Amino acid sequence: MNEVRILRQRRGWSQRKLARQANLPEADVSRIETGRLRPYRGQARRLARALGVRVEDLFPTDKAE
C-alpha cells in the first residue's frame, strides 16, 4: 500500500475528498494510489499540501544499496 492511500485513510477521507482537497480528478487519485499513474511534480505537491506532508513523505525514493 502506498503512502498516499495510508495517509488518506488515516484521515478518514475518501478518494473523492482527497481529490477535491488537492484539486485533482478522482480517477487520478485512484491511479496514483494503485501505482498506475506516477504523478508529475504539480500533482505531487498538491497531494502533499492537501495531506499536510512533504512530497518526499508521499513518494520516498529508495536510495539504499
Secondary structure, DSSP 8 states (H G I E B T S, - for coil): --HHHHHHHHTT--HHHHHHHHT--HHHHHHHHHTS----HHHHHHHHHHHTS-HHHHS------
